[in-house]
Amino acid sequence: MDGDAFHMDVEKRQSLLEWLQTFTTDDPIGTGLPSVTSWQTVADGVFLARVLHHIEPEYLNLSGIKDEGGVASNWILKLANFNAIARSIENFYHDEIAVRCEVATHVDLNRIARAEVVDTAVEVELSKLAAMVLYCAVNCAERQTFVVRIMALEQRVQQSVMAMLEQLTTVFPPLSPVHGLASPALRGSSIGLLDSTPIRGFSGDESGDVRDLKERLSAMEKKWQDAEQDKRAITEEYEKVALEVRNARLRIAGLEEDNSRLNGERQQAVARDNKKLEELVNAEKHVLSVELQAKTDELHQIKHESAERMMVLEHEVRRQADELDISRSKLVALAKLESTVTKYKQKLDEMNTVKEHVREVEAQNASYLEKMLDLESTVKTMASLKASIEKYKNQVVELETANVEALSTLQVKDQKCRQLQDELESALHGKEFLEHQLEEMRSHVPSNDGGRDDMYTSAADVLGGGLNLREQVARLQHDNRRLQQLVDGLSETSSSATSPAVSGDVLALQNERDDALRMKQVWQDKAVETKRQFDALVDATKGMGPGVSSAQLAQLESTNTRLATQLQAHEEQARKMAANVEETDSFRATIAELTNRLKDKESVINNLSQDKEKLETYTKKTLHAVQSKYMLAVSVHRNQISERQAKVEMLENKLKELKAGQKREQALLMSSFYEVYWRGNAETDDDAADAGGRCPAPGCVAADETDGPRRSQALAELLSKGGDEEGWEYTL
């Protein structure tokens, strides 16, 4: 039956987990734990301890339960938790239901505590312990609350839990009860509660399964009543036995008083015998004390030398530790280890080669680092260089623009000068032609006709006669000289002069130039028409002869005056239009030159951008190569440092072994002195026993000569195990 009760299959384990899940809603139990219970949650014993404390707080104190964060990884703390739970269960079974229960015989607590992973075997052991906690819940003073929780579960879980409770009831044989609290009244109330509590998943009508459960509960209640009757009978017998035990304890107390009195008398007799023995042994003890003092002095001297040697060694170790902390690249050879000198020399040779390699790597790393710093400084100065380049570019563009404007202005002025020279030549030719015509006209006109002379003079003036033509020629020559001086000044100051900025509205300039050309053509047509009218008028004047009236002459003079005024206005507008045309041509030439220069600069900028991208790509590749080589060298250096650290640790371990050997030698020397002292005392006791004919103390046994070697062998075994000096003194 025990095997059936503690045979935990998957269904029973799952039912127990669902029953434990009902406790997670309670505040003190579910604090700090996940809302879903699993065997991993129960594996540290904290959850089961809280559940058991909630069931019966008197039997388990939560202050003894270790619920820190490191409990899951420390099997000792887990084992302590499960041992506390086991003791509480055993006390509850013994006090409440009068059953002897040893949890260790049913549950392997050591396996649960030492298991790092909760497998099936650990789940089985945990479910056994949870079943015992369930049995405590249905037998405590507040059993109704926990029975209601069980009946609130699903039907299959209820059936599984009831089956486990029925099996556990028959497992533990009842013993003599002391403080049993179960009563038929409480159990009857629990049966009534079960009758009135609806089961989850069923309607109000009773089914066959429910009746079966009720019948099984009734049978269990009858068994409990029979157990109560047996418990009362056993309680009466237990009281009788307790009375007999009290009487026996009283008799034992009287015997102990007699024994203490006899022991006091015996101690007084032993004191008298010891006093007599002390008087007999004092002389021989004095001799032995002198010898012991000599040996003790020698031992102190040896201890002093050993202590000095240990101090020297400790100072050496501290010095080596300081040197290792300052520079891990140096190792100090142990001069007193003669057997390992050759080996250490070989290691030092190897270390020298490694140091040379490290120095080479460090030199290479230094060169790489310098290259990296140079490249980084170059990269940092790129921004300032770019700004300087842009500044210089702007200055170059401004200077070139000024140069182009000056050249275009110079070309326009040269062209204007040539045009003015052509106009001057044409004006001179016109002047000669007009003078020739004037001479011809004067030759045809009679010399005595003053009015006619006045008429022709005014007509010559309208055409730009001799005086006016001279004035125009003088003006043109003056303008020519002024323009020539302006051209010379522009050629001298073309390198430093700056012209105003070219207007961006090129279309407006072109429209103005076209309008000026059209107006020039219109005024030229008007001038040709006026000249034609003047020629016609001259011809008409020639045909009139001397019969021209004064009114006609006045009309002709007014017409000539009006035509001369219009001609001057037309010439002024023509000059303005010519100036606008010249300025427009200058702007066009400047724009064309600047466009060509801009295209050249754009091509140069594109080439510079390509060179910049190539330089950046090369810089990135170089930095990546240097970084990879540097990281490789650093990893090699770290590996070498780890190897040297391992060698240093090996040397430290050897030094520790040397210290341990020295301690063992010192302990053996001390044990030999203790053995000599013990043998001297044994021989003194033997002599005293032979002289007195009895043992020096009651109950003593004569010392055997073989005790000395046996003690020496025991001391040697202790020394081989590495015990300390205090342990040896205690053993001796």
Secondary structure, DSSP 8 states (H G I E B T S, - for coil): -HHHHT---HHHHHHHHHHHHTTTTSHHHHTTS-SS--HHHHTTSHHHHHHHHHH-GGG--GGGS--STTSTT-HHHHHHHHHHHHHHHHHHHHHHS-B---HHHH--HHHHHH-SS--HHHHHHHHHHHHHHHHHHTTSTTHHHHHHHHHTS-HHHHHHHHHHHHHHHTTS-B---SS----HHHHHHHHHHHHHS--TT--SS--HHHHHHHHHHHHHHHHHHHHHHHHHHHHHHHHHHHHHHHHHHHHHHHHHHHHHHHHHHHHHHHHHHHHHHHHHHHHHHHHHHHHHHHHHHHHHHHHHHHHHHHHHHHHHHHHHHHHHHH-TT-----TT-GGGHHHHHHHHHHHHHHHHHHHHHHHHHHHHHHHHHHHHHHHHTHHHHHHHHHHHHHHHHHHHHHHHHHHHHHHHHHHHHHHHHHHHHHHHHHHHHHHHHHHHHHHHS-TT-HHHHHHHHHHHHHTT-HHHHHHHHHHHHHHHHHHHHHHHHHHHSTTT-------S-HHHHHHHHHHHHHHHHHHHHHHHHHHHHHHHHHHHHHHHGGG--HHHHHHHHHHHHHHHHHHHHHHHHHHHHHHHHHHHHHHHHHHHHHHHHHHHHHHHHHHHHHHHHHHHHHHHHHHHHHHHHHHHHHHHHHHHHHHHHHHHHHHHHHHHHHHHHHHHHHHHHHHHHHHHHHHHHHHHHHHHHHHHTS-SSTT-----TTHHHHHHHHHHHHHHHT--HHHHHHH-
